């Protein structure tokens, strides 16, 4: 990157001495030199690591109980609904309360299955302009980069998938019943939670968590570097 900046700082000098076609050719040559440097290999290696996180770890979330029985990502009730859960259990409706929690996790499991291509496409379209700093960063630096640069766009695409999954697994009906029963209890503050928004955010958190598991493994376990590219790129990290 410094070489590119240095080159463009010299543009006025080049402009006085040569015509624009020669200048453009030199720009092209300089960029080609950078594109064949190690930085591109680093970016490709980081993308491969993230891709492995999706294909090896996130796939686990799509199985039955992928969220529900995985304590790292299990979706529990938000604060607004904890009082609902507690009240229902006091009234002898523990089974309904349990069904409500399970239905949220089932919706996430189904949604991640449908949305995996969204995450893979996001990885492919990323441009690691600061690839080296990410490689030399903390053990979840690539995952954090992915999360920070794609969360807004992913949410917009993922939310409709989650909403569809909530209906598909019957979570909408279960929670409509739960909320109706709770709101009918005298003297309680009425609730009207946005289940789709909550599950969307928690499902995305789960995906990024599992991607980070794979990234940490590749960074710390040489045997997990299953390609020549991963071995070459992360060997640079080992030397820091």
C-alpha positions as CSV (number, residue, x, y, z in Angstrom):
1,X,0.0,0.0,0.0
2,X,2.9,2.4,0.8
3,X,4.4,1.7,-2.6
4,X,1.1,2.6,-4.3
5,X,0.9,5.9,-2.3
6,X,4.5,6.7,-3.1
7,X,3.9,6.1,-6.7
8,X,0.9,8.4,-6.9
9,X,2.7,11.1,-5.1
10,X,5.0,11.2,-8.1
11,X,2.2,11.7,-10.6
12,X,2.8,15.4,-11.1
13,X,6.5,14.7,-11.9
14,X,5.6,12.0,-14.4
15,X,3.0,14.2,-16.0
16,X,5.5,16.9,-16.8
17,X,7.9,14.5,-18.5
18,X,5.6,12.0,-20.3
19,X,2.4,11.9,-22.1
20,X,-0.7,10.4,-20.3
21,X,-0.7,7.1,-22.2
22,X,2.8,6.3,-20.9
23,X,1.8,7.4,-17.4
24,X,-1.3,5.1,-17.4
25,X,0.9,2.2,-18.6
26,X,3.2,2.8,-15.6
27,X,0.3,2.9,-13.2
28,X,-1.0,-0.4,-14.6
29,X,2.5,-1.9,-14.3
30,X,2.8,-0.7,-10.7
31,X,-0.6,-2.2,-9.7
32,X,0.3,-5.5,-11.4
33,X,3.5,-5.7,-9.3
34,X,1.4,-5.2,-6.2
35,X,-1.2,-7.7,-7.3
36,X,1.5,-10.4,-7.6
37,X,2.9,-9.6,-4.1
38,X,2.3,-11.5,-0.9
39,X,-0.5,-9.2,0.2
40,X,-2.9,-10.9,-2.3
41,X,-1.9,-14.3,-1.0
42,X,-2.6,-13.1,2.5
43,X,-6.1,-11.8,1.5
44,X,-6.8,-15.1,-0.3
45,X,-5.6,-17.1,2.7
46,X,-7.9,-15.1,5.1
47,X,-10.8,-15.6,2.8
48,X,-10.1,-19.3,2.7
49,X,-10.0,-19.4,6.5
50,X,-13.4,-17.6,6.7
51,X,-14.8,-19.9,4.0
52,X,-13.7,-22.9,6.1
53,X,-15.5,-21.4,9.1
54,X,-18.7,-21.3,7.1
55,X,-18.4,-24.7,5.5
56,X,-17.0,-26.6,8.4
57,X,-18.4,-24.9,11.5
58,X,-21.5,-23.0,10.5
59,X,-22.9,-26.1,8.9
60,X,-23.2,-27.6,12.4
61,X,-25.7,-24.9,13.3
62,X,-28.1,-26.1,10.6
63,X,-28.7,-29.5,12.1
64,X,-31.5,-30.2,14.6
65,X,-30.4,-28.8,17.9
66,X,-27.4,-27.0,16.2
67,X,-28.3,-23.9,18.2
68,X,-30.5,-25.4,20.9
69,X,-27.8,-27.8,22.3
70,X,-24.8,-25.7,21.6
71,X,-24.1,-23.6,24.7
72,X,-21.8,-21.3,22.7
73,X,-24.7,-20.1,20.5
74,X,-28.0,-21.2,22.1
75,X,-30.6,-18.6,21.8
76,X,-32.1,-17.7,25.2
77,X,-34.8,-15.2,25.9
78,X,-34.1,-11.5,25.8
79,X,-34.7,-9.5,29.0
80,X,-38.2,-8.4,27.9
81,X,-39.3,-12.0,27.6
82,X,-37.7,-13.4,30.7
83,X,-40.5,-12.1,32.8
84,X,-42.9,-13.8,30.4
85,X,-41.1,-17.1,30.8
86,X,-41.0,-16.8,34.6
87,X,-44.6,-15.9,34.9
88,X,-45.8,-18.8,32.6
89,X,-43.8,-21.2,34.7
90,X,-45.3,-20.0,37.9
91,X,-48.7,-20.5,36.4
92,X,-47.9,-24.1,35.5
93,X,-47.2,-23.5,31.8
94,X,-43.5,-24.7,31.7
95,X,-44.1,-26.8,28.7
96,X,-45.3,-23.8,26.7
97,X,-42.4,-21.8,27.9
98,X,-39.9,-24.5,26.9
99,X,-41.6,-24.7,23.5
100,X,-41.1,-21.0,23.0
101,X,-37.4,-21.1,23.6
102,X,-36.9,-24.2,21.4
103,X,-38.9,-22.6,18.6
104,X,-36.5,-19.6,18.5
105,X,-33.6,-22.0,18.1
106,X,-35.3,-24.1,15.5
107,X,-36.0,-20.9,13.5
108,X,-32.3,-20.0,13.6
109,X,-31.2,-23.5,12.6
110,X,-33.5,-23.4,9.6
111,X,-32.6,-19.8,8.7
112,X,-28.9,-20.4,8.7
113,X,-29.3,-23.3,6.4
114,X,-31.0,-21.0,3.9
115,X,-28.7,-18.1,4.4
116,X,-25.3,-19.8,4.2
117,X,-24.9,-18.7,0.5
118,X,-25.3,-15.1,1.7
119,X,-22.4,-15.4,4.0
120,X,-20.2,-17.2,1.5
121,X,-20.9,-14.5,-1.1
122,X,-20.0,-11.8,1.4
123,X,-16.6,-13.5,1.9
124,X,-16.0,-13.8,-1.8
125,X,-16.8,-10.1,-2.4
126,X,-14.6,-8.8,0.5
127,X,-11.5,-6.7,-0.3
128,X,-8.8,-7.0,2.3
129,X,-6.9,-3.7,1.8
130,X,-5.4,-4.2,5.3
131,X,-4.9,-8.0,5.0
132,X,-1.5,-8.0,6.7
133,X,-2.7,-6.2,9.8
134,X,-5.6,-8.6,10.0
135,X,-3.3,-11.6,9.7
136,X,-1.1,-10.2,12.4
137,X,-4.0,-9.2,14.6
138,X,-5.8,-11.0,17.4
139,X,-7.0,-14.5,17.0
140,X,-10.5,-13.5,15.7
141,X,-9.3,-10.5,13.6
142,X,-10.6,-11.8,10.3
143,X,-13.9,-12.8,11.8
144,X,-14.2,-9.4,13.4
145,X,-13.5,-7.8,10.1
146,X,-16.2,-9.8,8.4
147,X,-18.6,-9.0,11.1
148,X,-17.8,-5.3,11.0
149,X,-18.0,-4.9,7.3
150,X,-20.9,-7.1,6.4
151,X,-23.4,-7.1,9.3
152,X,-25.6,-4.4,8.0
153,X,-26.0,-5.9,4.6
154,X,-26.3,-9.4,5.9
155,X,-29.0,-8.3,8.3
156,X,-31.0,-6.9,5.4
157,X,-30.8,-10.2,3.5
158,X,-31.0,-12.5,6.5
159,X,-34.0,-11.0,8.2
160,X,-36.6,-12.1,5.6
161,X,-35.1,-15.6,5.7
162,X,-35.4,-15.7,9.4
163,X,-39.0,-14.4,9.2
164,X,-39.8,-17.2,6.7
165,X,-38.2,-19.8,8.9
166,X,-40.1,-18.6,12.0
167,X,-43.3,-19.4,10.1
168,X,-41.9,-22.6,8.7
169,X,-41.1,-24.1,12.1
170,X,-44.2,-22.7,13.7
171,X,-42.4,-20.3,16.1
172,X,-44.8,-17.5,15.1
173,X,-47.8,-19.4,16.3
174,X,-46.1,-20.6,19.5
175,X,-45.1,-17.1,20.4
176,X,-48.4,-15.6,19.4
177,X,-50.0,-18.0,21.9
178,X,-47.4,-17.3,24.6
179,X,-47.8,-13.5,24.3
180,X,-51.6,-13.7,24.2
181,X,-51.7,-15.8,27.4
182,X,-49.2,-13.5,29.1
183,X,-50.9,-10.3,28.1
184,X,-54.2,-11.7,29.3
185,X,-52.9,-12.0,32.9
186,X,-54.3,-9.2,35.0
187,X,-51.9,-6.3,36.0
188,X,-49.0,-7.4,33.9
189,X,-47.2,-4.9,31.6
190,X,-48.1,-5.9,28.0
191,X,-45.3,-7.1,25.7
192,X,-45.0,-7.2,22.0
193,X,-41.5,-8.4,21.1
194,X,-40.0,-8.3,17.7
195,X,-39.2,-12.0,17.4
196,X,-37.8,-11.7,13.9
197,X,-35.3,-9.0,14.8
198,X,-34.2,-10.9,17.9
199,X,-33.7,-14.2,16.2
200,X,-31.9,-12.5,13.2
201,X,-29.4,-10.9,15.4
202,X,-28.8,-14.0,17.6
203,X,-28.5,-16.2,14.5
204,X,-25.9,-13.9,13.0
205,X,-24.1,-13.8,16.3
206,X,-24.0,-17.6,16.2
207,X,-22.6,-17.7,12.7
208,X,-19.8,-15.3,13.5
209,X,-19.1,-17.2,16.7
210,X,-18.6,-20.5,14.8
211,X,-16.5,-18.8,12.1
212,X,-14.3,-17.5,14.9
213,X,-13.9,-21.0,16.2
214,X,-12.4,-22.1,12.9
215,X,-10.2,-19.0,12.6
216,X,-8.8,-19.6,16.0
217,X,-8.1,-23.2,15.2
218,X,-6.3,-22.4,11.9
219,X,-4.2,-19.7,13.7
220,X,-3.1,-22.0,16.5
221,X,-3.2,-25.5,15.1
222,X,-0.8,-26.2,12.1
223,X,-2.7,-29.4,11.3
224,X,-5.8,-27.4,10.6
225,X,-4.1,-25.6,7.8
226,X,-5.4,-28.0,5.2
227,X,-4.1,-26.3,2.0
228,X,-0.8,-25.0,0.8
229,X,-2.2,-21.5,0.8
230,X,-3.3,-21.6,4.4
231,X,0.1,-23.1,5.4
232,X,2.0,-20.4,3.6
233,X,-0.1,-17.5,4.8
234,X,-0.5,-18.4,8.4
235,X,3.2,-19.3,8.7
236,X,3.8,-15.6,8.4
237,X,1.6,-15.1,11.5
238,X,3.6,-17.7,13.4
239,X,6.8,-15.6,12.9
240,X,5.4,-12.5,14.5
